[in-house]
Amino acid sequence: MSTSSAAANRAMYVGLGLGATMLTGALSYVFYKYLKRDIMPLKWRRVGTLEQINLFPVKSCAPLELSAADELLCEVLGLRFKGIRDRALMLVNEKYEMITARVYPKLVLVFSKLVGETKLLLTAEGMEPLELDFATLADDAPGKDIHTSVWGTKLDAMLCGEKYDKWFSRCILNKDSGLHLVYYPYPKPVRSVNSRLTKEPFITKEDSGTFGDATSYMLMNLASVEDLNTRLPNSVDTLQFRGNFHLKMDKNDAYAEDKWQWVRIGDEAVFRKVAPCTRCIFPNINVKTGERDPNGNPLKELKSYRLINDNVSPTLGIHLGLRQAGSIKANDVIYVEDVE
């Protein structure tokens, strides 16, 4: 074989070897980034119990009245109790822009309870109770879809009807018009990932849920809130952070949730931690009075020590993405991935 032929063969084999190495590397990257990342743990360790479950039928309003014995379903769209789903209702203004308690803090004083299997009874001070039946909502509503968005992420929603618009307008604006109640009509998540979370490696479109700010589920560690309260002149209620799950730790381990990757509640429901929960002015609203804290707390205090991972807003609580559906109830054991 000539010298030139041998050199050509060596070059070919080297090229094939490099190509195989690059292909193996690319496949490994895909496997670890898109497949292995959602392989559920085989080993779990207990960290505490589920002290409280919060399902918010109307975005920014008070949670549904539940009993300790109530069993809820964790589904891809979020929590569901009988015919009521978490944040399946939202308020918009005349321009169909999202309305929350950040601008209208009185919303946190709108309460709801379940009547039968699918009827929601809404109450607020000075207002006659309003009944909304999820089972017939699509039939009773005007059938008009509107274009709206949740923090810049676009989606369509359906108008609930004039009587609901008038009730909320009177309750919040003290006028006969100005607000519209809309509902989420889809059987699955349709929103893109919130723009603030696109760099998070584990979040997916399916984690966006209904009308929640970012994801379908959020967990609050009560030990973290207790530590925060030691730093405040006036303690805050954990409910001000709007978490679906309140975790009572077996050990007083504040901020342990920062390091978790997987969470299991009870025997069935499994979640991936997809992002830390960054905080805005919402937690400054007292859930008992509907008034903002005059000193800007707890947000002000959180900014002094919870600006982590290059976030410009302080972090407290974790966003979760459902990876295995299941039922949960109060006092269920909560586990995290055992990495030891």
N, C-alpha and C positions, 0 to 999 in steps of 0.2 A: 504493500500500500504506500502510495506516495506521501510525502510529508504534508502536502497541502490537503490531501484527503483525510489524513488522520486528524489534522487540525480542525477540519470542517466537522468531522464526527464528534470530536471533543466539544466543540461549540454547540452542536446540536444537543448532546446529552446534558451539558450545563444548562442550556436553555430549557430543556424539558424538566430538569430538576428544579430550576427556579420557578417555572410555571406551576409545577406540582406543589411546591412550598407555598407559593402565593395563593393557590386555590385552597390548600388546606387551611391556611391562615384566614382566608375569607370565610370559609365554611365554619371555622371555629368561632369567628366573630359573630356570624349570624346566629349560631347555636347559642352562644352565651348571652347575646344581647336580646334575642327575640324568642328563644325557646327555654333555655335553662333558667332564665330570670323568673319564670312563672311555674317552675317545678316546686310543688308544695313540700314543705319539710316533712321528714319522717319522724323527727323527734321534737317534742314540745315540752315547755316547762310552764308551770302555773305562775302567774304574777299577781292575780287578784280575782275580784268578782265584778259583775256588771251591776252596779248600784242603781242606775237609772237609765231608761231608754226614752229618747225624745223623738217623736214624729211630728213634724211641722206641716200640717195640711196646706196652710197658706204661707208662702214665703214672707218672712219678717214678722209674722204673727206668733202668738203663744203656741206651745206644743199641745197636741191632742191630750185630753184627759184620759189617762190610762190607770189600770190597777196593777198591783204587783203580780197578779196571776195571769195577766194577758200575755199571750204568745204571739209574737210578730214574725213575719217572714222577711228575710233578707234576700232581695231579688236584684237583678241587674239595674233596674230603674231606681232602686232605693228601698227603704223600709215600707212594708205594707201591713196594715192591720185591718182584716176583713176587707171592706170595699174602699178603704181610705189609704192613699199613698202619700209618702213624704214629698212635700213641696210640689205637688201636682197643680197647685193654684198659685197665681201671681197677680199682682196689681200693676197696671200700666197707666200712664197719663193719656191725655187726648192725642198726643203724638205717638202713642203706643211705645213709649219709653218705660223701661223698668222702674218701678217705685219700691223703695225699701224704707225701713225704719231709720236708716242713716239720715234721711231728710225729714221723715215723718215718724218720730219716735213713739207716737201714740199707738202705732201698729202693734207694738209688743203687748198691748192691753186688750187685743182682740182675741177672745178665747174660743175654744171649740171642743165639742164632745160628740161621741158617736151615738146615734139613735138607730137601733136596729142593726142592720148589716152594712148599709151603704149611705145612710143619711148623716149629714154633718150639721150640727146645730151651732151657729155662730152667735156669740154674745159679746156685748161691750157696754160699758156704763152709759146710761142715757139712751140706749137703743133697744128697740123691740128685737127679740131673737129672730134670726133668719135661718131658715132650713134650706139645705142644698143637698140634693140626692144625686150621688155620683152615678147611680144606675140609670138614671133618665136624663142626665145632664146633656148628653149629645142630642137627645130628642127635643129637649126643652129649649136648648140654646139656639140663637139665631143662625147657627151654621156658618158663620163668617170667620174665615181665618185672617189673621193680621200678622204683619211682619214686625218682629221685635228682636231683642237681643238680651243676653245676660253678660254684663261686663264686656261688651263689644263682640261677643260670639253670637252670630245671627242664628235665629230659628223662627219658625212660625208657631202661632198659638191660636186657640179658638176662643172667641168671646163667650162668656157664660150667660149673659143676658142683662137687660136693662134693670131689673129689680135688684140684682147684685151690685151693679154699678152705682145705683142710687143709694143703696145702703152704705157702701163703703165711702162714697163721696160725702154723705152726711156725717158719717162717723169720724172721718179723718179731716175733711176739708170744711165741714159745716156748710156744705152746699149740696144742691141736688145733682150736680154733675161734676165732671173733672177727672174721675177715676173709672177704670174698667177692670173687671175681674176676668182673667183668662185662665184656661186650663190646658194642660199638656195632653195632646190627643194621640201620641204615638205609643206603640207597644214596646219600643226599645229606645236607647239613647240615639239622638240624631245630631247633637252638637259636636263641633270640633273641640279639641282640647283648649282650655283657657290659655290665652296667649302668654300669661305669666308663668305657665307650667310646662311649656313646650320643651324646655331643656331637661325636665325630669325624665330619667331613663325608663321608668317603669309604668308611667301613666299611659292609658290608651283612651281612644274615643269612647269605648264602652263604659268608662268610669265617670262620664260626665253626668249621667242620670237625667233628672227632669229639669227643674228650675234652680237647682242649687248653685251657689257661686262658682264652685269648681268641680266637686265630685259628689258622688252619691252618699258617701259616708264620712263622718269625722268623729274622732275619739278624743276625749279629754281625760287626762290623768288627774284625779282629784288631789293627789299629793303635790302636783305642780301648781295647782290653783291655791292650795294651802300655803305653799312657800311664797307665792306671789302676795297673798294676803298678809303675811308677816311684814311685808315691805310697804304696805299701804296704810294711810290714816283711817280709811274706811274700807272694810272688806267687801269683796264683790261676790255675787252669786255665780256659781259655775254655769248656770243657764245663760248668762250674758254672753258666753262664748259660742252658743248655738250648736253644741256638739250633739250628735245622735246617741253617743255612748258615754256614760260616766263610769270610769274605771276606779274602783276602790282597791288600792294596792295592798297586798299582804304585808309588805314592808314599806315604810315611808320613803319611797325612792322617787323623789321629784325629778322630772325631766328624763326619766329612763326611756321614755318613748322616743326620744331623739335618735336612739341607736337601734330601734327595732326595725325588722324588715317584713315580718309576717305576724299576723294576729289571728287567733281562732277564738270564737265565742261559743261556748257550749260544745256539743258533739259534732256539729255540722258546718256552721258558717265560718268560712275561711277568707281572710282579707290580705291583700298585699298593701304594705305602706307605699303610697305613690308620691307623697310630697309632704313637707311640713306645712302647717297652716299659718300663713302670715296674717297679721292682724291690722284692722282699720279702726275707725271710730265707733263701730257698732258696740263692742263690749263696754263702752262708756255709758251706755243707756241702762238705767236701773230697771230691771224687769218688773218690779213691784210698783213703781211710780210712773214709769215712762219718761223720766227726766234724765238729761245728760249730766254727768258729773261735772261740776263747775271747775274742777282743777284738771280735767282732761285725763283722769285715771279710769281704768288701769293702763290705757295705752301709753301714757306718759312714762309711767314707771317701767313698763315692759321695754320701752325704747332704751332705757338706761342699762339693761343687762341681757336682753334677749335678741339682739341683732346678730344672727349667726348665719354661717354659710353664704356670706356676701349678700344677704337679703337686705333691702332698704327698709323693710317693715319688720317689726318684731315678730317672733314665732312663738306660738303656744298651741299645742294640740297637733294631731296628725291627720292628713287626708288618707282615706283607705279606698282601695278598689276591690270589689267583690271578685273572688276567684272560685268560690264554691258556695252555692246558695244553700240556705238552711233556715230553720226556725230558731228563735232565741226568746228568752224571757228574763225578767229581773232575777238577779242572784246567780245567773249562770257563771261558771268558772271561765276566766279569760286566760288564754295561753299565748306565749310568743315562741318563736323559733328557738330551740335549744342549740346554741352554737358551741357549747363547751365540750 
